[in-house]
Amino acid sequence: MLPADAYLTEPFVLALARYLGQKQIANFELLQYIAQVAPETVHRAVRYSGLVLHQYSERLAEVERLAAIKTAEFSDFIRICRKFNQAHRERIADAEAHQSLLAALSPLELLTYASLYAFEHLVPGACLHEDQHADATVRADVQEIWYALNDILVWKLQSSTDDAFQLTDDVIGRSLRGHLSPFLFPSSDFPKAREDIYRAFEGLVAAQVELNSFLSRSVDAFCYDDSIRFEFTDDQLAIVEHDPEARRAWQRNGEKLARLHNYWLGRALHELAASGMATTQIGRPENQELNQLAFIKAIRTQLQLTEVYGLDESIWAENGLRVDLFQALLSLELMAAFYHVDFVLPYGKYLGETGHWRQALGLLAMEGLLQGMQNRFPITWSDRAAKIENIRPWTVNNNFPNGHAKAAEAILDFWTNDLKALSNQLRAGGPVQTPELFERPVLKMGRYFFQLPWMAVVQNNASAALNNLRRIGARRPDAREETRRIEQRLAECFEERGFCVCLNYQPARTLDDDPGEVDLICMRDGQLLVLEVKSTFLRRSMRDAWLHKTTTLRKAGLQLRRKVRAVQEALLADEDLAHTLGLENNTVMPAVRGWIVDTSLEHDHERFSGFMKVSVEEVLIALRDDRHWLNDPKVWFSNQRDRLDDALPESQVTSTLYPNGFSGGDFIDVIEQQAVWMG
């Protein structure tokens, strides 16, 4: 048997959680023994395993047997698990009851009702509200509805056959005449609007939002949030907070994301002004402001993707075509600008005039028909050739003044989600990296490409690009090289600050250990940093963040412990390494620190095997000493300005992180004290 304190360690808790999460092996006697010596370990392992959602699990039955034997330690815990399980089953049943009312709808018809729903419930709050404080209050609700709509589409794809994606002009026409036109053009010439289906769809959205909210706010909190515990007050569960600082750390990550959004936008604005593009006409004069903003946003995302995630100026799409990264990003931003100008703004005007969302949509659609039969419906579609032609003008450059059709084709495929292929994967079972609506917003069914104007305007295009590449496209041929590029560009930033840098150092292997490649070793002013670089994607749930912590970051800490030890030994034995780091004549061993440098913000400044984890962006900002871009955009300028093409003020108010000048020790202090985020 292990020593008693071994059962309390984090590795053992995680190992027990893996046992509880599997079906093949049973060992109740061992579980019973662990419950005797370390009952809290069993509590945590049950939480981490997610058994709370698996009513009929044999492992949960084992824990219930423990409750019968050790009543004091486990009876309330099992009662809590049963309460969660019951609540989960009730919400699943409610969602399935609403799904049954919509079972006969095709994916196209489901998207039609989703678009009607979005223009009634999402667009007014997310796109048309002028009160910025009100926008902040509705943002969370909009996001919850967004996730619910995505889950509903996935459900429909799981239950659809290939025939549902064999669309023709006649099929699309019949579908829209039966499910869209009656809402926009009520007339005796059309069937009556299917109010029953629309109300059922509203009910399904509400049920899905409730289910998702329960999972994210209650179940995930119970399973993965160690800063709280659940207790019964009479027959109701209540949350008791026992580690406010840990809970606050999760909230700070959201605040950091918002400030980083400001940072990259500010950097992009500065790039635009420095390039001379601020005075260049982009598109039609009447759309100059929105087109210029689209240009700035594309620069913003390109800067983030290249400097933080290691992307190159062009990337391979899944169809084998090379895609210009900036053109791909700009095309998405210009799509959003187009839908904002030609759909959302007129809709807002008509909504104000009529006071009713259906009448406003009808007037918007009629306006399009009167202006050369343009599609101004809440869902748009075209075939491949037409879609490529629509994108081609956005690929104009010096070499191709009229745009480039092949480039447009590559961009189209880069942003396309083939719903038939995804449906087949979902029905086949097994793990599927399901693209969320915003990650690949052009939806392909048959030979037609559909877009949802409301989605193009509401979505965060920077997140769409990042997760399209880093989550959905994690196995692209470019991905490994991009990780190398992150390390290389970090090395260049350290070198620009006077550090001696050794990139991708391979310590000597021994009979007992192979430390593996050391990503970066940086030396300046008697301070030596050993960096383990990790590249991932944006996560949205506490569960995803916990998995990142207990897998990638935990492993990185173990790797770094071996690598730091190997580097310390190599400094004495490897003359080439000592020379590269400027230590050949130095008899004093430098102070050695190890950092995990990760592209994500989750679990920032926590320690893994004793080593601090910090984000790539924080390191870059500290090296560049430009944290002023983290501020709200209103403080970037010394006075009020109305035009984006005004140059940045020369007297930019900056607050240096290094008032006494840059040094290796001061840089380390800035990172360890989180000074980047202060002020």
N, C-alpha and C positions, 0 to 999 in steps of 0.2 A: 504494500500500500504506500501511497505518497504521503509525505509529511502533511499535517493538517493545514498548514498555511498555504500549501500548493493549491488547495481547492478554492482558495479565495482569489487567485491571480486572474488577470484578464485573459491570458491565453486559455486557461482551463475553462472559464465561463464561456468563451467563444466555441471551444471544442464541444462542450456539453450542449450548447445551442444547436450545433450542427447535428449532434446525435438526435436531439428532439425533433429536428426538422426532416428526418429521413424515415423511411418505412421498412427497410430491409432487416434491420438488426434490433433486437430487444434485449435489455439487461436491467430488469427492474431491481434486482438485488443491489447492483452498483448504484443505481439512482437513489435507492433507499438509504444506502450508506452515506452518499454525498449529502442527502437531506439531513442526516443526523449531525454531521460534522460542519456543514456549511449550508444551512437552509437558504440564506440570502443568495448564494450562488445559483441554486435551483430556481429561485424567483427570477433572477436576472436572465438566466438561460431560457426559461419559458417565455419571457417577454421578447427577447431577441429572436427567438425561433419563429415568432408569428403564429404560435399554436392557438392564440385567442380567436383566430378566424377559421379554425378547422375543428368543427364540432365532433366529427367522427374519427379523429386521429387516434391511433393506438397509443401514441406517446402521451397525448392529453389524458387518455384513460389511466395511464401509469401515474400521472401527477394527481389525478383524482383519487387513486388508491392511497397515495401519500396523505391526502387530506383526511381520509378515513382513519389512518394510523396516527398521524401527527396533527391532530385537530388544531392546536393553537397556532402553529406556524403556517398552515396551508388552507384552512377552511375559508377564511375571508378572501384569500388570494384566488381560490377556485371560484368563489362566488363572484368576484370581479370578472374573471374570465368568462363565466357563464353569462353575466350581464352584457358584456361586450358582444359575445357570440349571438345572443338573442337579438340585440339591437341591429347587428349586422344582417342577420337573416331577415328581419322585418324590412330593412331598407332594400335588400336584394329583391325580396318578393314584390315590393312596391314598384321598383324599376321594371321588373319582368312583367308585371300586370300592365304597365303602360306600353312596354315594348310589344306585347301581344296585340294591342290595338293598331299598331303600325307595321305589323308583320308583312302585309301585302304590298307595302310601298317598295319601289325600286330604289337603288342608291341615288339616282337622279332626282326622283320625287322627294326623297328624304332631304337632299341638299336644297331643294326648292323651298320646303317648309322651314329649313334652318335659315335660309336667307330672309324669308318673310319675318321670322322670329327676330333675327338680328337687326333688321331695320326698325322693328318696333321697339326692341328692348335694349340693344347695344349701341347703335349708332347715335341716338340722341345724347346719351350720357358720355360716351367715349370720344365722340368726334365733334359734336355740335355745342357742347356746354362751354360757355365763355368764362365761367367762374373756375379759376384754377384750383381753389380749395375744394370746390364741389367735385372737380375731376379726381382729386386725390381720394375723396371718399368713395367714389364709384369704381375706382380702378380695381380694387380687390374683387368686387362683385362681377365686374366684366371678365376678369381673369377666370373666376370660378365657372361662369357660364361658358367661356371659351373652352376650358378643359372638358366640360360636360358635353358640349357639341362634338368635340373630338372623340370622346368615348362612345357617343351614340353612333357616329359614323363607323367606328371600328366594329361595333355590334352589328350594324347592318352589313358590313363587308363579310363578317363571319357567317352570316346566314344567307348570303346571296349566291346564286349559281352563275356560271359563265354567261348564260343567256341574258342576264340583267345588264351586261356590258356591251352587248351587240347593238349599238345604237345606229340609227339612220335618221335622216331629216324627218321622215314621217313619224318615227317613234318619238323623237324629241318634240315634234309639233303636237302630237296627241297628248303627250304627258303634260306639256305646259298648258294646253287648252283645258285640260281637266283639273290641273292643280295650281296653276299660277294666274292665268288670265282672269278667271272669275273674281279673284281678289283685287285685281288692278282695274278691270273694266267690267264692273257688274252690269249685266245686260241679259235680256231674254234670249239673245243669240248665243250665249254661253251657258253651260251648266251652272247651277248654283255653286257658290264657293263651298268647299268642304270644311265647314266650320267644325264638324266633329273631329276631323283629322287634325286640324290646326290646334284645337283645344287639347287633343290627346298628345300632340307634340309638345305643347307647353307643359303639360303634366309630366311628360317624360323628362324634359329638361329639369324641372323642379325636383323630380325624384333622383335624377342623376347628380344634380348639385348637392342634394342632401346626402346621398351615398358617398360622394367624393369628400364632402366636408367632414363626414363622420370618420372616414378612413384617415384623412390628413390631420385633422385636429384632435381626434380622440384616440383612434387605434395607433397611429404613428407615435403620438405622444406617450401612450401607455407602453409601447414596445421599445421605443428608441430614445426617449427623453429621460436621462438619468437625473435631471434637475427637479423633477416632480414625482409625486406618487399619488395614486388614486385611493380614496378611502370612502367608505359608506357613511353617509349621514342619513339616518333612518333607512329608507330603501333607495336613496338616490346616491349616485356616485359624485364625489366632489374631488377637485384637484387641490392638492396641498403642495405648495412650492417650498422646497427646502434648499435650493441652490440658485438664488436669483441671478447671480453673476453668469452662471452657465447658460441660463435661459436668455439673458440679455445678449450673450455672444451671438446667438442665432439671429436676433433682431439686428445686431450691428452688421452682420453680413449683408442684409437687405439694404441697409443705409450705405454701406460701402459700394454696392452695385450701382446705386443711384448716383453716387459721387463719381464713380469711374465712368459712368455715362457722360457726365459733364466733362470729365478729363479728356476723353477721346474726341468729344465734340469741339472742345476748345482747341485741342491740337490740330484738328481738321480745319477749323476756321483760320488758324494761324498759317497752316500750309496753303490754304486758298489765297490768303492775302499775299504771302511770299511768292507764290507762283505767278501772280499777275492775272489769274483767272477771275478775280473778283469783279473786274470790269468787262468781262467777256459776255456777249449775249448767248444764252443757252435756250434754244427752242424759240417758241413764239414770244414776242414782247410781253403780251398780257400774262404769260405764265412764267416770266423771268424769276420772280421771287421764289415760287415753289420749285422750279427747276434748279435754281441755285442752291436751295436748301437740300434738294435731293443729291446734288453734287457733293455738298459738304458731308452729308450723312454717309455717302459712299466712301469718301476719303476717310471718315471716322472709322468705319468698319474695316477698311483695308489696312489702316495703321494698326489697329488692334490685332487683326489676323496675322499680319506679317511680323510685328514686333513681339507679340506675346505667344502666338501659336505657330510661328515658323512657316507660314505659307509663303509661296513664291508668287511672282507676278502672274503666273498662269498655272492652272491645275488641270488634271485629267478628269473628264466627266466619265460616267459609267458607259457611255456609248463609244468610248475610245477617242473622242474629239478633245482637243486642248481648248480650255476656256480661259480667256483673259479675266483675271480675278476682278479687276476694277470694273470692267464692262458688265460682268455678271452682277456685281453689287449695285452698280448704277442702274441697270435695267430694272431691278426690283424696286429701287427707290423711285424711279420714274413711273413704274406701274402704279405705285402708291399715290404719287402726285397726280397722275391722270385720273384715277378713280376718285380722288379727293375733289378735283376740279369739276369733273364731268358727271359725277354721281352724287357724292355726299353734299357738296355745297348747294346744288340745285334742289336736292331732296330737302335739305334744311330750310331753304326758302319756301318751298311748297308746303312743308310741314307747318311753318309759321303762318302761312296764309290760310290754310285749310283747318289746321288744328287736328288733323287725323292722318295717321301714318299710311293707311291704304290709299286714300285720295292722293297723298303726296307721291307715293310710288307710282300710281296711275298717271299722274301728270308728268312725272319724270320719264316714264316709258313712252308716253305720247310725244313728248318733246323730242326724244331720240328718233321716233318714227317720222316726225315731220322734218327733221334735219337730215334728210338723205337716208332714211331707214337705218339709222344707227341703233345699236343694241344698248338700251339704257334700262334693261331689266335687272332685278336684284341678283341674277345669276347670268353670266355671259359665257359664250362658247364660240368656237371656231375650229376649222380643221387645221392640220399641221401647216400647210402652205400659207394660209392666211395668218396664222399665229407667228410664223417666222417673219413674214412680211411686216407685221406690226412691230416686231422687235428690231428689225434691221436698222431703222433710223437711229436707234440708240447705240449702234456700233460704229457710228461715224468717227473717223480720226483722220490724221494727215495722210495716211496711206490709202484709206478708203473713204473718200469724201461723201460717197453715197451709202456708206455702210457696207457690211459684209454678210452675205446670206449664211455662209458656213459658221461664222461666229454667232449669228443669231440662233442658228440651229443648236449649237452647243449650249448656249445660254438657256434655251427653252428646255432642253433635256436635263440640264443641271437642276432646274427648279421644278421638274415634273415628278409627280407621284402617280404611278400607274396603278389605278385602283383595282383593275382586274388581277394583275400580278400579285398585289398585296392581299386581295381576297383569297387567292389560291394558297398563298403562304399561311394565312390565318386558318383556313379550313384544314390544311394539312397537319396542323398542330406543331408542337415544338417551339423553340425560342425564335421570335421574330422581332427584329428591330423595326417597330412600327413608326414610320414618319408621322409626326404630329402635323396637323393642318398647316401651321405656320412655318414648319421647317421646309416643306416642299409644296408651295401654295398653288401650283398649277396642277389641276387634277385631270388625269387622262382616263377616259372611258371610251373604248373602241378607238375610232379614228378622230375623236373630238377631244379638245382641250377646254376645260371649264375653269373659270375663275369666279371667286366670290368677292365682289367689290368691297363689301363691308370688312372682309378679312384683310384685304390688301391695305386698307387704311388703318385698321386697329392694331395690326401685328407689329412686333418689334423686329425689324429687319436685321439688325445686328445679331440678335439671338438666333434668328432663322438661319443666317449664313453660318454662324459658328457651329450650331448643332447639326446642320446639314452636313458639314464637313467632319466634325469631330465625333459626333455620336452615330449618325446614320452612315457616314462615310469613313468610319474608323479603320476599315480594312482596305481603303484605297491604296494603290501602289505608292502614292506620294506620302502616306502617313508616316512611315518610318523615317524618311528623309526630312520631313517637317520637324520631327522630334530632334533630329541632329541639328537642324537649323536653329531651333530655340536655343540649344546649348551654345552654338556658334555665335549667335547674336548677343546672348548674355555675355559671352567672353569678350566680345568687341566693346560692349558697354563698360565692363570692368577695366579693360585696357585703356579706354579713353579717360578713365579716372586715375590712371597711374598704377593700377595693379599689375603685377606680374602674373600671368595666367598660363596654366597648363590645361589643355583641353583633351578630354577623353584619355586620361592616363590609365595604363594597365599595370597595376602592381604585380609583383612577382607572385606566382602561385607557389604554394607549399604543399607538402604531403597532407597537411591537416586542413587547409583552407584555400579556396579560390575567391578572393574578395570581389572579383568582377571589375568591370571598367568604372573608373571614377569620372563622372561627367565633367566637373570643373573643380580646379584648385586655384584659388586666388590669394595673392600675397601682397600686402603693403603695410608699411609702418609697424612691423613686428606682429601683425595680425594675419593669420592664415585661415581661409575659409575652404571647407570641403562641401561642395554642393551636389545634392542628388536631385535631378530635375525630373518632374512628372508632368505629363500633358494629358488633360482630360476634357470634359465638356461641362456645360451649364446644367445643374441639377435643379429640380423644382420641389422635391419632397425631402422630409426629414429622413425617411428610410434610405433614399439614395445617398444622402450625405453620410448616414451611419455606415452604409456598406463601403463607401469610399474610405471612411476612417478605419474600419476594421479589416480592410483588405489592402488597398493600394498604399495608404499612408502607414499602416502598421508594418507592412512589408518593407516600405522605404526606410523606416526607422531601423529595422533589423539589418538591412543592407548597409545603411550608413554607418552603423556601429562597427561593422567589419572593415569598411573602407577607411574610416578615420584612423583606426588602429593600423591598417596597412600603410597609410600615408605617413603616419608618425614614424613607423619603422623605416620606410623608404627614404625619408629625409636624411637619415643617417647612413644609408647604404647606397643610394642611387645618386651618383654625382651629376648625372644629366638632369634629374629632377631638381636638385638643389640649384644647379646653374640656371635652369629655366625660371625658377622662382627668385633668383637673386640672392641665394643663401650660401653660395660656395665659400665665402669668406666670413661667414657669420657663425660664431661658436655658440651663440645663444639660441636655443630652440624657440621658435615663435609659439605664441598662444594659438592653439588649433581649435576651431569650432566647426561643427557640422550643421548644415541647414538643409531641410527638405524644401525645395523651391517648386511650387506647384501652380499650374495655370488656374486652378479653382480657388475660391475664397473659403470653402468649407473648412472649419476647424483651424483657422488661422491662429498662429501663435500658441497653439497647443504643442505638447511635446510627445514624441514617439521614440521610445527607447532612449529618452533623455535629450533628443534633438528637436529643435524648434522647426515648425512648419510655417512657411511664409509664402505669400503669393508672388508670382513673377511680376505682376504689375506693381506691387509695393516696392520690390527691389528696383525696378526700372525707374520709378518716380524718385526714389531716394538717390539713385545714381545721377539722374538728370537734374535733380533739385528743382522740379517744376510743379510742386504740389498746388500752386495757386490755381491750376486748371481744374482742380477738384471742386472749386467753389461753384456756387450757383452762377449761371451765365450772367445774371444781372450785375455782378460785381466785376466782370472782366473789363468793363469800360469805365472810363473816368467821368463820362457824362452820357445822357440818353442819346441813343442813335436809332434811327429807323431802318437803315439799310444794311444788309449783310455785306455789301461790297465796300463799306468804309474800312480803311486800314485800321489795324489794331493800334491803340494809343501807344506812343513811345514811352510814356511814363506808366507802364504797367506796374501795378503795385504787387510786388512779390515778397514773400517771407521766406528767406533762405533757411534751410535746415542746418547750415554750417556757418554761423556768424563769425567764427574764428578761422575759417578756411576748411577745406575738405581734408580729411585724414581717414586712414583705415579704421582707427578706433572710433572716431565720430560716426562714421558710416554704420558700424556695428551697433553703436548706441542708438542711432536713429531707428534702425530696424527693430531692435529688441524692445525699445520703449514705445514703439508704434507712433513715432512722432509725425510720420507722413499724414496720419489721419487727424491730428490735432489742429485746432484753429479753424 
